[in-house]
Amino acid sequence: MDAAENAAMTLAKMTQQAGDVFPNYLAFTKEISQYGPIDHKMQELIHVACSMMSQCEMCISLHIQGAASHGASKEEIMQAAMLAIAMGGSPKMMYMKYVFEEVEDLFD
């Protein structure tokens, strides 16, 4: 099972076990994504960088897939990840492993 599948399973369990909390969280994040001038591709690229900063393997996978589905190129995804390294240093560089894996699955 890959990181994205693990994330989907986790989110499904949250939906079942968190009452109204998780659906309300999802509504909140949906509202944020619809607010303002930043298009969905750029939002997903920002999420890629934030996922790297958070060191969340599942988030990296999901947001790379999201960025690609909104038209981001391999090069744009790689730059977003590299910007996180510029801010976070060597510990963030170790998470490039997950970026490389996901990008290879999607683009190669």
C-alpha positions, -999 to +999 in steps of 0.1 A: +000+000+000+015+033-010+014+066+010-016+079-008-036+047-002-026+049+035-038+084+037-071+076+020-076+047+045-068+070+074-092+097+062-119+072+058-115+060+094-115+097+105-149+101+087-162+071+106-149+078+140-146+115+145-183+125+144-188+160+130-152+171+137-136+157+106-164+168+081-163+203+097-125+203+092-129+193+056-155+220+050-131+245+065-103+235+043-126+235+012-137+270+020-101+282+023-092+266-010-121+285-027-112+318-012-089+343-029-070+345-061-046+315-058-055+288-083-057+252-073-024+242-090-005+268-070-023+258-038-012+222-043+024+233-050+023+253-017+009+222+000+038+202-015+063+226+002+043+226+034+042+188+034+079+187+031+083+212+060+059+190+081+078+159+071+045+141+063+051+113+038+013+108+032+008+145+027+037+147+002+022+119-018-013+133-018-003+169-027+021+158-054-008+139-069-031+169-064-006+192-080-002+169-110-039+166-114-042+204-116-016+206-143+016+210-124+047+198-142+074+176-128+097+206-127+072+228-108+067+200-082+104+196-078+109+233-074+082+235-047+099+207-028+133+223-032+120+256-018+111+237+013+147+224+015+159+260+012+139+269+042+143+237+062+178+225+055+191+190+055+163+174+075+138+184+048+162+171+021+158+136+035+121+138+025+130+143-011+130+104-012+092+106-011+091+133-037+113+114-061+092+082-056+059+100-063+071+120-092+086+089-108+053+071-104+034+100-120+057+112-147+082+085-157 
